[in-house]
Amino acid sequence: MKCIVAGHEDATETEFAELALGTPVELWLGVEGESDEERAARLDAARDILADPEYGNLPDDLIRLAARVVDDHPDLFNVVPLDRPARRRPARRGVAA
């Protein structure tokens, strides 16, 4: 199935998200290995975008995008409960007299 956003056809899920949001996904999710300074700058830029009236409906867009991901990829959310190991009780030691 082709996904077209604002007249552009996406090639990957990441590209779809970028087209839908109008910003790179990394701006919101970060990148592996970013420094504290890079993270602070990224979050500052994200706050500026959210404060811009043009992006006033971005939270709603994010919710719609998340709902679409859940619909398109339900296998990502197949949660399987894990068996819990039996609790081990500490061995009781006798009191030395």
Beta strands, then each sheet from edge to edge (+ up, - down):
strand 1: 4-5
strand 2: 8-9
sheet 1: 1+ 2-
end
